[in-house]
Amino acid sequence: MERCPVCRAALNGAETCRRCRAELQSAIRAEREGRMLVDAALHRLSLDDTGTAERLLRRALTVHATPETRVLRRLVEAWPRRTVPSS
Ligand SMILES: [Zn+2]
């Protein structure tokens, strides 16, 4: 998180905004978790595991939605998928 979501002041890595004193720990944690989920989704995509990638992206969107994650989810939804052989 580069800027305070409340007042847009630069944060420079701080977890409390020095302008408006907003406590941003939980927002920063959500952002980090969302990014980890997107990374995991990209990893699953590289392994051709579109179903898991889609689930991870859906979770990322509930944790911390970004325009990039939304676009990625739309792409994955349109991804040609393999039919999973039933065992
Ligand atoms: Zn602020």
PDB file of the backbone (N, CA, C, O) and the ligand in Angstrom, with CONECT records:
HET     ZN  A 101       1
ATOM      1  N   MET A   1       0.861  -1.186   0.000  1.00  0.00           N
ATOM      2  CA  MET A   1       0.000   0.000   0.000  1.00  0.00           C
ATOM      3  C   MET A   1       0.895   1.234   0.000  1.00  0.00           C
ATOM      4  O   MET A   1       1.710   1.427   0.903  1.00  0.00           O
ATOM      5  N   GLU A   2       0.732   2.059  -1.020  1.00  0.00           N
ATOM      6  CA  GLU A   2       1.614   3.214  -1.135  1.00  0.00           C
ATOM      7  C   GLU A   2       1.007   4.471  -0.535  1.00  0.00           C
ATOM      8  O   GLU A   2       1.705   5.333  -0.002  1.00  0.00           O
ATOM      9  N   ARG A   3      -0.350   4.551  -0.640  1.00  0.00           N
ATOM     10  CA  ARG A   3      -0.990   5.762  -0.134  1.00  0.00           C
ATOM     11  C   ARG A   3      -2.096   5.407   0.843  1.00  0.00           C
ATOM     12  O   ARG A   3      -2.713   4.347   0.737  1.00  0.00           O
ATOM     13  N   CYS A   4      -2.343   6.293   1.787  1.00  0.00           N
ATOM     14  CA  CYS A   4      -3.424   6.105   2.750  1.00  0.00           C
ATOM     15  C   CYS A   4      -4.752   6.075   1.990  1.00  0.00           C
ATOM     16  O   CYS A   4      -5.043   6.990   1.220  1.00  0.00           O
ATOM     17  N   PRO A   5      -5.571   5.014   2.202  1.00  0.00           N
ATOM     18  CA  PRO A   5      -6.846   4.953   1.482  1.00  0.00           C
ATOM     19  C   PRO A   5      -7.839   6.008   1.973  1.00  0.00           C
ATOM     20  O   PRO A   5      -8.834   6.286   1.304  1.00  0.00           O
ATOM     21  N   VAL A   6      -7.572   6.588   3.131  1.00  0.00           N
ATOM     22  CA  VAL A   6      -8.477   7.595   3.692  1.00  0.00           C
ATOM     23  C   VAL A   6      -8.155   8.987   3.142  1.00  0.00           C
ATOM     24  O   VAL A   6      -9.038   9.684   2.641  1.00  0.00           O
ATOM     25  N   CYS A   7      -6.881   9.384   3.241  1.00  0.00           N
ATOM     26  CA  CYS A   7      -6.554  10.777   2.887  1.00  0.00           C
ATOM     27  C   CYS A   7      -5.536  10.885   1.755  1.00  0.00           C
ATOM     28  O   CYS A   7      -5.171  11.990   1.354  1.00  0.00           O
ATOM     29  N   ARG A   8      -5.069   9.728   1.230  1.00  0.00           N
ATOM     30  CA  ARG A   8      -4.147   9.686   0.088  1.00  0.00           C
ATOM     31  C   ARG A   8      -2.736  10.185   0.405  1.00  0.00           C
ATOM     32  O   ARG A   8      -1.950  10.411  -0.515  1.00  0.00           O
ATOM     33  N   ALA A   9      -2.401  10.360   1.679  1.00  0.00           N
ATOM     34  CA  ALA A   9      -1.023  10.741   2.014  1.00  0.00           C
ATOM     35  C   ALA A   9      -0.096   9.566   1.709  1.00  0.00           C
ATOM     36  O   ALA A   9      -0.500   8.408   1.806  1.00  0.00           O
ATOM     37  N   ALA A  10       1.149   9.871   1.340  1.00  0.00           N
ATOM     38  CA  ALA A  10       2.130   8.800   1.098  1.00  0.00           C
ATOM     39  C   ALA A  10       2.428   8.113   2.425  1.00  0.00           C
ATOM     40  O   ALA A  10       2.572   8.769   3.457  1.00  0.00           O
ATOM     41  N   LEU A  11       2.521   6.771   2.386  1.00  0.00           N
ATOM     42  CA  LEU A  11       2.710   6.029   3.640  1.00  0.00           C
ATOM     43  C   LEU A  11       4.169   5.680   3.907  1.00  0.00           C
ATOM     44  O   LEU A  11       4.572   5.568   5.065  1.00  0.00           O
ATOM     45  N   ASN A  12       4.961   5.507   2.861  1.00  0.00           N
ATOM     46  CA  ASN A  12       6.371   5.127   3.023  1.00  0.00           C
ATOM     47  C   ASN A  12       6.544   3.934   3.959  1.00  0.00           C
ATOM     48  O   ASN A  12       7.436   3.928   4.808  1.00  0.00           O
ATOM     49  N   GLY A  13       5.688   2.925   3.799  1.00  0.00           N
ATOM     50  CA  GLY A  13       5.832   1.705   4.586  1.00  0.00           C
ATOM     51  C   GLY A  13       5.221   1.762   5.971  1.00  0.00           C
ATOM     52  O   GLY A  13       5.213   0.749   6.670  1.00  0.00           O
ATOM     53  N   ALA A  14       4.708   2.907   6.395  1.00  0.00           N
ATOM     54  CA  ALA A  14       4.130   3.019   7.737  1.00  0.00           C
ATOM     55  C   ALA A  14       2.778   2.316   7.797  1.00  0.00           C
ATOM     56  O   ALA A  14       2.071   2.240   6.792  1.00  0.00           O
ATOM     57  N   GLU A  15       2.416   1.797   8.980  1.00  0.00           N
ATOM     58  CA  GLU A  15       1.123   1.131   9.146  1.00  0.00           C
ATOM     59  C   GLU A  15       0.093   2.057   9.769  1.00  0.00           C
ATOM     60  O   GLU A  15      -1.083   1.709   9.867  1.00  0.00           O
ATOM     61  N   THR A  16       0.529   3.224  10.186  1.00  0.00           N
ATOM     62  CA  THR A  16      -0.387   4.250  10.670  1.00  0.00           C
ATOM     63  C   THR A  16      -0.120   5.498   9.841  1.00  0.00           C
ATOM     64  O   THR A  16       1.023   5.935   9.708  1.00  0.00           O
ATOM     65  N   CYS A  17      -1.191   6.068   9.283  1.00  0.00           N
ATOM     66  CA  CYS A  17      -1.012   7.256   8.451  1.00  0.00           C
ATOM     67  C   CYS A  17      -0.568   8.420   9.323  1.00  0.00           C
ATOM     68  O   CYS A  17      -1.174   8.698  10.358  1.00  0.00           O
ATOM     69  N   ARG A  18       0.497   9.099   8.899  1.00  0.00           N
ATOM     70  CA  ARG A  18       0.957  10.165   9.780  1.00  0.00           C
ATOM     71  C   ARG A  18       0.130  11.435   9.592  1.00  0.00           C
ATOM     72  O   ARG A  18       0.215  12.348  10.414  1.00  0.00           O
ATOM     73  N   ARG A  19      -0.658  11.508   8.536  1.00  0.00           N
ATOM     74  CA  ARG A  19      -1.496  12.701   8.375  1.00  0.00           C
ATOM     75  C   ARG A  19      -2.820  12.557   9.125  1.00  0.00           C
ATOM     76  O   ARG A  19      -3.175  13.411   9.938  1.00  0.00           O
ATOM     77  N   CYS A  20      -3.565  11.448   8.842  1.00  0.00           N
ATOM     78  CA  CYS A  20      -4.901  11.341   9.451  1.00  0.00           C
ATOM     79  C   CYS A  20      -4.950  10.311  10.575  1.00  0.00           C
ATOM     80  O   CYS A  20      -6.007  10.107  11.172  1.00  0.00           O
ATOM     81  N   ARG A  21      -3.822   9.653  10.878  1.00  0.00           N
ATOM     82  CA  ARG A  21      -3.698   8.682  11.961  1.00  0.00           C
ATOM     83  C   ARG A  21      -4.535   7.421  11.724  1.00  0.00           C
ATOM     84  O   ARG A  21      -4.802   6.687  12.676  1.00  0.00           O
ATOM     85  N   ALA A  22      -4.947   7.154  10.508  1.00  0.00           N
ATOM     86  CA  ALA A  22      -5.701   5.926  10.239  1.00  0.00           C
ATOM     87  C   ALA A  22      -4.806   4.725  10.527  1.00  0.00           C
ATOM     88  O   ALA A  22      -3.639   4.697  10.135  1.00  0.00           O
ATOM     89  N   GLU A  23      -5.376   3.718  11.229  1.00  0.00           N
ATOM     90  CA  GLU A  23      -4.655   2.469  11.493  1.00  0.00           C
ATOM     91  C   GLU A  23      -4.876   1.547  10.302  1.00  0.00           C
ATOM     92  O   GLU A  23      -6.008   1.158  10.014  1.00  0.00           O
ATOM     93  N   LEU A  24      -3.810   1.203   9.618  1.00  0.00           N
ATOM     94  CA  LEU A  24      -3.971   0.496   8.345  1.00  0.00           C
ATOM     95  C   LEU A  24      -3.455  -0.936   8.377  1.00  0.00           C
ATOM     96  O   LEU A  24      -3.336  -1.575   7.331  1.00  0.00           O
ATOM     97  N   GLN A  25      -3.145  -1.451   9.582  1.00  0.00           N
ATOM     98  CA  GLN A  25      -2.580  -2.808   9.655  1.00  0.00           C
ATOM     99  C   GLN A  25      -3.454  -3.827   8.946  1.00  0.00           C
ATOM    100  O   GLN A  25      -2.967  -4.621   8.142  1.00  0.00           O
ATOM    101  N   SER A  26      -4.771  -3.801   9.253  1.00  0.00           N
ATOM    102  CA  SER A  26      -5.632  -4.851   8.679  1.00  0.00           C
ATOM    103  C   SER A  26      -5.790  -4.664   7.175  1.00  0.00           C
ATOM    104  O   SER A  26      -5.877  -5.644   6.435  1.00  0.00           O
ATOM    105  N   ALA A  27      -5.827  -3.413   6.717  1.00  0.00           N
ATOM    106  CA  ALA A  27      -5.915  -3.161   5.271  1.00  0.00           C
ATOM    107  C   ALA A  27      -4.641  -3.621   4.576  1.00  0.00           C
ATOM    108  O   ALA A  27      -4.688  -4.200   3.490  1.00  0.00           O
ATOM    109  N   ILE A  28      -3.495  -3.358   5.215  1.00  0.00           N
ATOM    110  CA  ILE A  28      -2.220  -3.776   4.630  1.00  0.00           C
ATOM    111  C   ILE A  28      -2.143  -5.298   4.592  1.00  0.00           C
ATOM    112  O   ILE A  28      -1.666  -5.882   3.619  1.00  0.00           O
ATOM    113  N   ARG A  29      -2.622  -5.938   5.669  1.00  0.00           N
ATOM    114  CA  ARG A  29      -2.613  -7.401   5.721  1.00  0.00           C
ATOM    115  C   ARG A  29      -3.506  -7.969   4.605  1.00  0.00           C
ATOM    116  O   ARG A  29      -3.130  -8.932   3.936  1.00  0.00           O
ATOM    117  N   ALA A  30      -4.679  -7.373   4.409  1.00  0.00           N
ATOM    118  CA  ALA A  30      -5.593  -7.847   3.367  1.00  0.00           C
ATOM    119  C   ALA A  30      -4.960  -7.693   1.993  1.00  0.00           C
ATOM    120  O   ALA A  30      -5.077  -8.574   1.141  1.00  0.00           O
ATOM    121  N   GLU A  31      -4.291  -6.572   1.787  1.00  0.00           N
ATOM    122  CA  GLU A  31      -3.640  -6.337   0.496  1.00  0.00           C
ATOM    123  C   GLU A  31      -2.571  -7.400   0.248  1.00  0.00           C
ATOM    124  O   GLU A  31      -2.457  -7.944  -0.850  1.00  0.00           O
ATOM    125  N   ARG A  32      -1.788  -7.686   1.295  1.00  0.00           N
ATOM    126  CA  ARG A  32      -0.714  -8.677   1.181  1.00  0.00           C
ATOM    127  C   ARG A  32      -1.298 -10.061   0.891  1.00  0.00           C
ATOM    128  O   ARG A  32      -0.794 -10.797   0.042  1.00  0.00           O
ATOM    129  N   GLU A  33      -2.375 -10.402   1.615  1.00  0.00           N
ATOM    130  CA  GLU A  33      -2.988 -11.713   1.430  1.00  0.00           C
ATOM    131  C   GLU A  33      -3.561 -11.844   0.021  1.00  0.00           C
ATOM    132  O   GLU A  33      -3.435 -12.888  -0.619  1.00  0.00           O
ATOM    133  N   GLY A  34      -4.199 -10.760  -0.456  1.00  0.00           N
ATOM    134  CA  GLY A  34      -4.740 -10.773  -1.810  1.00  0.00           C
ATOM    135  C   GLY A  34      -3.648 -11.000  -2.839  1.00  0.00           C
ATOM    136  O   GLY A  34      -3.829 -11.735  -3.810  1.00  0.00           O
ATOM    137  N   ARG A  35      -2.513 -10.357  -2.610  1.00  0.00           N
ATOM    138  CA  ARG A  35      -1.405 -10.496  -3.559  1.00  0.00           C
ATOM    139  C   ARG A  35      -0.851 -11.922  -3.542  1.00  0.00           C
ATOM    140  O   ARG A  35      -0.486 -12.468  -4.583  1.00  0.00           O
ATOM    141  N   MET A  36      -0.792 -12.518  -2.344  1.00  0.00           N
ATOM    142  CA  MET A  36      -0.318 -13.901  -2.245  1.00  0.00           C
ATOM    143  C   MET A  36      -1.262 -14.853  -2.974  1.00  0.00           C
ATOM    144  O   MET A  36      -0.819 -15.797  -3.627  1.00  0.00           O
ATOM    145  N   LEU A  37      -2.564 -14.600  -2.858  1.00  0.00           N
ATOM    146  CA  LEU A  37      -3.539 -15.452  -3.536  1.00  0.00           C
ATOM    147  C   LEU A  37      -3.408 -15.318  -5.052  1.00  0.00           C
ATOM    148  O   LEU A  37      -3.521 -16.304  -5.779  1.00  0.00           O
ATOM    149  N   VAL A  38      -3.169 -14.087  -5.525  1.00  0.00           N
ATOM    150  CA  VAL A  38      -2.991 -13.885  -6.970  1.00  0.00           C
ATOM    151  C   VAL A  38      -1.725 -14.597  -7.444  1.00  0.00           C
ATOM    152  O   VAL A  38      -1.718 -15.224  -8.503  1.00  0.00           O
ATOM    153  N   ASP A  39      -0.645 -14.496  -6.646  1.00  0.00           N
ATOM    154  CA  ASP A  39       0.594 -15.208  -6.998  1.00  0.00           C
ATOM    155  C   ASP A  39       0.343 -16.705  -7.092  1.00  0.00           C
ATOM    156  O   ASP A  39       0.790 -17.362  -8.033  1.00  0.00           O
ATOM    157  N   ALA A  40      -0.382 -17.243  -6.103  1.00  0.00           N
ATOM    158  CA  ALA A  40      -0.677 -18.676  -6.101  1.00  0.00           C
ATOM    159  C   ALA A  40      -1.521 -19.033  -7.324  1.00  0.00           C
ATOM    160  O   ALA A  40      -1.312 -20.076  -7.943  1.00  0.00           O
ATOM    161  N   ALA A  41      -2.475 -18.163  -7.671  1.00  0.00           N
ATOM    162  CA  ALA A  41      -3.321 -18.417  -8.848  1.00  0.00           C
ATOM    163  C   ALA A  41      -2.475 -18.458 -10.120  1.00  0.00           C
ATOM    164  O   ALA A  41      -2.669 -19.325 -10.971  1.00  0.00           O
ATOM    165  N   LEU A  42      -1.537 -17.520 -10.247  1.00  0.00           N
ATOM    166  CA  LEU A  42      -0.669 -17.503 -11.431  1.00  0.00           C
ATOM    167  C   LEU A  42       0.163 -18.776 -11.493  1.00  0.00           C
ATOM    168  O   LEU A  42       0.390 -19.332 -12.568  1.00  0.00           O
ATOM    169  N   HIS A  43       0.615 -19.232 -10.327  1.00  0.00           N
ATOM    170  CA  HIS A  43       1.385 -20.475 -10.278  1.00  0.00           C
ATOM    171  C   HIS A  43       0.523 -21.644 -10.754  1.00  0.00           C
ATOM    172  O   HIS A  43       0.982 -22.468 -11.545  1.00  0.00           O
ATOM    173  N   ARG A  44      -0.732 -21.722 -10.274  1.00  0.00           N
ATOM    174  CA  ARG A  44      -1.626 -22.811 -10.701  1.00  0.00           C
ATOM    175  C   ARG A  44      -1.897 -22.739 -12.205  1.00  0.00           C
ATOM    176  O   ARG A  44      -1.988 -23.764 -12.880  1.00  0.00           O
ATOM    177  N   LEU A  45      -2.026 -21.507 -12.720  1.00  0.00           N
ATOM    178  CA  LEU A  45      -2.235 -21.344 -14.163  1.00  0.00           C
ATOM    179  C   LEU A  45      -1.050 -21.891 -14.945  1.00  0.00           C
ATOM    180  O   LEU A  45      -1.220 -22.532 -15.982  1.00  0.00           O
ATOM    181  N   SER A  46       0.158 -21.629 -14.435  1.00  0.00           N
ATOM    182  CA  SER A  46       1.359 -22.107 -15.133  1.00  0.00           C
ATOM    183  C   SER A  46       1.400 -23.625 -15.140  1.00  0.00           C
ATOM    184  O   SER A  46       2.071 -24.223 -15.982  1.00  0.00           O
ATOM    185  N   LEU A  47       0.687 -24.259 -14.209  1.00  0.00           N
ATOM    186  CA  LEU A  47       0.624 -25.718 -14.162  1.00  0.00           C
ATOM    187  C   LEU A  47      -0.619 -26.242 -14.874  1.00  0.00           C
ATOM    188  O   LEU A  47      -0.945 -27.426 -14.795  1.00  0.00           O
ATOM    189  N   ASP A  48      -1.315 -25.323 -15.582  1.00  0.00           N
ATOM    190  CA  ASP A  48      -2.498 -25.713 -16.340  1.00  0.00           C
ATOM    191  C   ASP A  48      -3.676 -26.097 -15.433  1.00  0.00           C
ATOM    192  O   ASP A  48      -4.577 -26.823 -15.853  1.00  0.00           O
ATOM    193  N   ASP A  49      -3.660 -25.611 -14.205  1.00  0.00           N
ATOM    194  CA  ASP A  49      -4.723 -25.918 -13.240  1.00  0.00           C
ATOM    195  C   ASP A  49      -5.669 -24.719 -13.160  1.00  0.00           C
ATOM    196  O   ASP A  49      -5.659 -23.966 -12.185  1.00  0.00           O
ATOM    197  N   THR A  50      -6.477 -24.559 -14.195  1.00  0.00           N
ATOM    198  CA  THR A  50      -7.333 -23.381 -14.307  1.00  0.00           C
ATOM    199  C   THR A  50      -8.387 -23.328 -13.208  1.00  0.00           C
ATOM    200  O   THR A  50      -8.710 -22.251 -12.706  1.00  0.00           O
ATOM    201  N   GLY A  51      -8.927 -24.492 -12.831  1.00  0.00           N
ATOM    202  CA  GLY A  51      -9.979 -24.520 -11.812  1.00  0.00           C
ATOM    203  C   GLY A  51      -9.499 -23.954 -10.486  1.00  0.00           C
ATOM    204  O   GLY A  51     -10.167 -23.116  -9.879  1.00  0.00           O
ATOM    205  N   THR A  52      -8.326 -24.421 -10.035  1.00  0.00           N
ATOM    206  CA  THR A  52      -7.780 -23.911  -8.774  1.00  0.00           C
ATOM    207  C   THR A  52      -7.431 -22.438  -8.905  1.00  0.00           C
ATOM    208  O   THR A  52      -7.672 -21.656  -7.985  1.00  0.00           O
ATOM    209  N   ALA A  53      -6.865 -22.055 -10.044  1.00  0.00           N
ATOM    210  CA  ALA A  53      -6.512 -20.648 -10.263  1.00  0.00           C
ATOM    211  C   ALA A  53      -7.753 -19.770 -10.132  1.00  0.00           C
ATOM    212  O   ALA A  53      -7.700 -18.694  -9.535  1.00  0.00           O
ATOM    213  N   GLU A  54      -8.851 -20.227 -10.682  1.00  0.00           N
ATOM    214  CA  GLU A  54     -10.085 -19.448 -10.624  1.00  0.00           C
ATOM    215  C   GLU A  54     -10.584 -19.319  -9.180  1.00  0.00           C
ATOM    216  O   GLU A  54     -11.027 -18.250  -8.760  1.00  0.00           O
ATOM    217  N   ARG A  55     -10.505 -20.428  -8.422  1.00  0.00           N
ATOM    218  CA  ARG A  55     -10.919 -20.377  -7.013  1.00  0.00           C
ATOM    219  C   ARG A  55     -10.054 -19.408  -6.219  1.00  0.00           C
ATOM    220  O   ARG A  55     -10.558 -18.634  -5.406  1.00  0.00           O
ATOM    221  N   LEU A  56      -8.730 -19.458  -6.466  1.00  0.00           N
ATOM    222  CA  LEU A  56      -7.813 -18.572  -5.747  1.00  0.00           C
ATOM    223  C   LEU A  56      -8.092 -17.108  -6.090  1.00  0.00           C
ATOM    224  O   LEU A  56      -8.036 -16.240  -5.219  1.00  0.00           O
ATOM    225  N   LEU A  57      -8.391 -16.841  -7.356  1.00  0.00           N
ATOM    226  CA  LEU A  57      -8.668 -15.464  -7.760  1.00  0.00           C
ATOM    227  C   LEU A  57      -9.968 -14.973  -7.140  1.00  0.00           C
ATOM    228  O   LEU A  57     -10.089 -13.809  -6.759  1.00  0.00           O
ATOM    229  N   ARG A  58     -10.947 -15.884  -7.045  1.00  0.00           N
ATOM    230  CA  ARG A  58     -12.213 -15.498  -6.418  1.00  0.00           C
ATOM    231  C   ARG A  58     -11.976 -15.113  -4.959  1.00  0.00           C
ATOM    232  O   ARG A  58     -12.529 -14.130  -4.467  1.00  0.00           O
ATOM    233  N   ARG A  59     -11.127 -15.918  -4.261  1.00  0.00           N
ATOM    234  CA  ARG A  59     -10.792 -15.589  -2.880  1.00  0.00           C
ATOM    235  C   ARG A  59     -10.040 -14.269  -2.796  1.00  0.00           C
ATOM    236  O   ARG A  59     -10.304 -13.450  -1.915  1.00  0.00           O
ATOM    237  N   ALA A  60      -9.091 -14.063  -3.726  1.00  0.00           N
ATOM    238  CA  ALA A  60      -8.318 -12.816  -3.739  1.00  0.00           C
ATOM    239  C   ALA A  60      -9.256 -11.618  -3.867  1.00  0.00           C
ATOM    240  O   ALA A  60      -9.020 -10.569  -3.268  1.00  0.00           O
ATOM    241  N   LEU A  61     -10.316 -11.782  -4.650  1.00  0.00           N
ATOM    242  CA  LEU A  61     -11.246 -10.671  -4.855  1.00  0.00           C
ATOM    243  C   LEU A  61     -12.072 -10.390  -3.608  1.00  0.00           C
ATOM    244  O   LEU A  61     -12.458  -9.246  -3.369  1.00  0.00           O
ATOM    245  N   THR A  62     -12.350 -11.420  -2.809  1.00  0.00           N
ATOM    246  CA  THR A  62     -13.106 -11.148  -1.577  1.00  0.00           C
ATOM    247  C   THR A  62     -12.187 -10.550  -0.510  1.00  0.00           C
ATOM    248  O   THR A  62     -12.634  -9.764   0.325  1.00  0.00           O
ATOM    249  N   VAL A  63     -10.907 -10.921  -0.535  1.00  0.00           N
ATOM    250  CA  VAL A  63      -9.961 -10.412   0.469  1.00  0.00           C
ATOM    251  C   VAL A  63      -9.564  -8.979   0.142  1.00  0.00           C
ATOM    252  O   VAL A  63      -9.603  -8.099   1.002  1.00  0.00           O
ATOM    253  N   HIS A  64      -9.178  -8.757  -1.123  1.00  0.00           N
ATOM    254  CA  HIS A  64      -8.695  -7.430  -1.517  1.00  0.00           C
ATOM    255  C   HIS A  64      -8.853  -7.308  -3.034  1.00  0.00           C
ATOM    256  O   HIS A  64      -7.998  -7.769  -3.791  1.00  0.00           O
ATOM    257  N   ALA A  65      -9.936  -6.694  -3.468  1.00  0.00           N
ATOM    258  CA  ALA A  65     -10.210  -6.598  -4.897  1.00  0.00           C
ATOM    259  C   ALA A  65      -9.399  -5.456  -5.512  1.00  0.00           C
ATOM    260  O   ALA A  65      -9.397  -4.334  -5.006  1.00  0.00           O
ATOM    261  N   THR A  66      -8.712  -5.767  -6.614  1.00  0.00           N
ATOM    262  CA  THR A  66      -8.034  -4.725  -7.370  1.00  0.00           C
ATOM    263  C   THR A  66      -8.493  -4.845  -8.823  1.00  0.00           C
ATOM    264  O   THR A  66      -8.959  -5.908  -9.232  1.00  0.00           O
ATOM    265  N   PRO A  67      -8.369  -3.782  -9.602  1.00  0.00           N
ATOM    266  CA  PRO A  67      -8.741  -3.870 -11.023  1.00  0.00           C
ATOM    267  C   PRO A  67      -7.958  -4.972 -11.733  1.00  0.00           C
ATOM    268  O   PRO A  67      -8.500  -5.665 -12.594  1.00  0.00           O
ATOM    269  N   GLU A  68      -6.667  -5.135 -11.369  1.00  0.00           N
ATOM    270  CA  GLU A  68      -5.833  -6.167 -12.008  1.00  0.00           C
ATOM    271  C   GLU A  68      -6.390  -7.564 -11.728  1.00  0.00           C
ATOM    272  O   GLU A  68      -6.455  -8.409 -12.621  1.00  0.00           O
ATOM    273  N   THR A  69      -6.788  -7.793 -10.476  1.00  0.00           N
ATOM    274  CA  THR A  69      -7.305  -9.116 -10.117  1.00  0.00           C
ATOM    275  C   THR A  69      -8.615  -9.380 -10.850  1.00  0.00           C
ATOM    276  O   THR A  69      -8.864 -10.501 -11.293  1.00  0.00           O
ATOM    277  N   ARG A  70      -9.459  -8.348 -10.982  1.00  0.00           N
ATOM    278  CA  ARG A  70     -10.730  -8.519 -11.712  1.00  0.00           C
ATOM    279  C   ARG A  70     -10.471  -8.905 -13.159  1.00  0.00           C
ATOM    280  O   ARG A  70     -11.118  -9.806 -13.693  1.00  0.00           O
ATOM    281  N   VAL A  71      -9.521  -8.222 -13.795  1.00  0.00           N
ATOM    282  CA  VAL A  71      -9.192  -8.516 -15.194  1.00  0.00           C
ATOM    283  C   VAL A  71      -8.669  -9.940 -15.319  1.00  0.00           C
ATOM    284  O   VAL A  71      -9.053 -10.687 -16.219  1.00  0.00           O
ATOM    285  N   LEU A  72      -7.782 -10.297 -14.392  1.00  0.00           N
ATOM    286  CA  LEU A  72      -7.201 -11.636 -14.406  1.00  0.00           C
ATOM    287  C   LEU A  72      -8.288 -12.696 -14.264  1.00  0.00           C
ATOM    288  O   LEU A  72      -8.250 -13.726 -14.938  1.00  0.00           O
ATOM    289  N   ARG A  73      -9.251 -12.441 -13.390  1.00  0.00           N
ATOM    290  CA  ARG A  73     -10.318 -13.419 -13.198  1.00  0.00           C
ATOM    291  C   ARG A  73     -11.154 -13.562 -14.480  1.00  0.00           C
ATOM    292  O   ARG A  73     -11.535 -14.666 -14.866  1.00  0.00           O
ATOM    293  N   ARG A  74     -11.425 -12.434 -15.121  1.00  0.00           N
ATOM    294  CA  ARG A  74     -12.178 -12.509 -16.382  1.00  0.00           C
ATOM    295  C   ARG A  74     -11.417 -13.314 -17.426  1.00  0.00           C
ATOM    296  O   ARG A  74     -12.004 -14.107 -18.162  1.00  0.00           O
ATOM    297  N   LEU A  75     -10.095 -13.101 -17.483  1.00  0.00           N
ATOM    298  CA  LEU A  75      -9.272 -13.862 -18.432  1.00  0.00           C
ATOM    299  C   LEU A  75      -9.321 -15.349 -18.125  1.00  0.00           C
ATOM    300  O   LEU A  75      -9.467 -16.178 -19.023  1.00  0.00           O
ATOM    301  N   VAL A  76      -9.197 -15.676 -16.840  1.00  0.00           N
ATOM    302  CA  VAL A  76      -9.174 -17.088 -16.456  1.00  0.00           C
ATOM    303  C   VAL A  76     -10.519 -17.741 -16.737  1.00  0.00           C
ATOM    304  O   VAL A  76     -10.586 -18.905 -17.133  1.00  0.00           O
ATOM    305  N   GLU A  77     -11.600 -16.975 -16.527  1.00  0.00           N
ATOM    306  CA  GLU A  77     -12.933 -17.533 -16.812  1.00  0.00           C
ATOM    307  C   GLU A  77     -13.102 -17.860 -18.292  1.00  0.00           C
ATOM    308  O   GLU A  77     -13.819 -18.786 -18.668  1.00  0.00           O
ATOM    309  N   ALA A  78     -12.412 -17.062 -19.126  1.00  0.00           N
ATOM    310  CA  ALA A  78     -12.519 -17.283 -20.566  1.00  0.00           C
ATOM    311  C   ALA A  78     -11.461 -18.247 -21.080  1.00  0.00           C
ATOM    312  O   ALA A  78     -11.425 -18.577 -22.266  1.00  0.00           O
ATOM    313  N   TRP A  79     -10.603 -18.691 -20.175  1.00  0.00           N
ATOM    314  CA  TRP A  79      -9.499 -19.588 -20.524  1.00  0.00           C
ATOM    315  C   TRP A  79     -10.045 -20.905 -21.068  1.00  0.00           C
ATOM    316  O   TRP A  79     -10.969 -21.475 -20.489  1.00  0.00           O
ATOM    317  N   PRO A  80      -9.486 -21.391 -22.170  1.00  0.00           N
ATOM    318  CA  PRO A  80      -9.949 -22.702 -22.631  1.00  0.00           C
ATOM    319  C   PRO A  80      -9.519 -23.765 -21.648  1.00  0.00           C
ATOM    320  O   PRO A  80      -8.338 -23.876 -21.318  1.00  0.00           O
ATOM    321  N   ARG A  81     -10.477 -24.552 -21.175  1.00  0.00           N
ATOM    322  CA  ARG A  81     -10.057 -25.550 -20.196  1.00  0.00           C
ATOM    323  C   ARG A  81     -10.126 -26.953 -20.749  1.00  0.00           C
ATOM    324  O   ARG A  81     -10.909 -27.277 -21.641  1.00  0.00           O
ATOM    325  N   ARG A  82      -9.277 -27.754 -20.179  1.00  0.00           N
ATOM    326  CA  ARG A  82      -9.233 -29.149 -20.539  1.00  0.00           C
ATOM    327  C   ARG A  82     -10.360 -29.865 -19.819  1.00  0.00           C
ATOM    328  O   ARG A  82     -10.742 -29.500 -18.707  1.00  0.00           O
ATOM    329  N   THR A  83     -10.873 -30.872 -20.461  1.00  0.00           N
ATOM    330  CA  THR A  83     -11.840 -31.679 -19.730  1.00  0.00           C
ATOM    331  C   THR A  83     -11.070 -32.612 -18.811  1.00  0.00           C
ATOM    332  O   THR A  83     -10.155 -33.323 -19.228  1.00  0.00           O
ATOM    333  N   VAL A  84     -11.465 -32.585 -17.559  1.00  0.00           N
ATOM    334  CA  VAL A  84     -10.771 -33.405 -16.566  1.00  0.00           C
ATOM    335  C   VAL A  84     -11.244 -34.850 -16.718  1.00  0.00           C
ATOM    336  O   VAL A  84     -12.438 -35.132 -16.616  1.00  0.00           O
ATOM    337  N   PRO A  85     -10.307 -35.758 -16.961  1.00  0.00           N
ATOM    338  CA  PRO A  85     -10.729 -37.154 -17.113  1.00  0.00           C
ATOM    339  C   PRO A  85     -11.286 -37.694 -15.789  1.00  0.00           C
ATOM    340  O   PRO A  85     -10.680 -37.510 -14.734  1.00  0.00           O
ATOM    341  N   SER A  86     -12.414 -38.344 -15.853  1.00  0.00           N
ATOM    342  CA  SER A  86     -12.990 -38.892 -14.618  1.00  0.00           C
ATOM    343  C   SER A  86     -12.280 -40.197 -14.295  1.00  0.00           C
ATOM    344  O   SER A  86     -12.094 -41.056 -15.157  1.00  0.00           O
ATOM    345  N   SER A  87     -11.891 -40.325 -13.035  1.00  0.00           N
ATOM    346  CA  SER A  87     -11.115 -41.508 -12.662  1.00  0.00           C
ATOM    347  C   SER A  87     -12.023 -42.550 -11.990  1.00  0.00           C
ATOM    348  O   SER A  87     -11.553 -43.620 -11.602  1.00  0.00           O
TER     349      SER A  87
HETATM  350 ZN    ZN A 101      -4.399   9.183   6.004  1.00  0.00          ZN2+
END
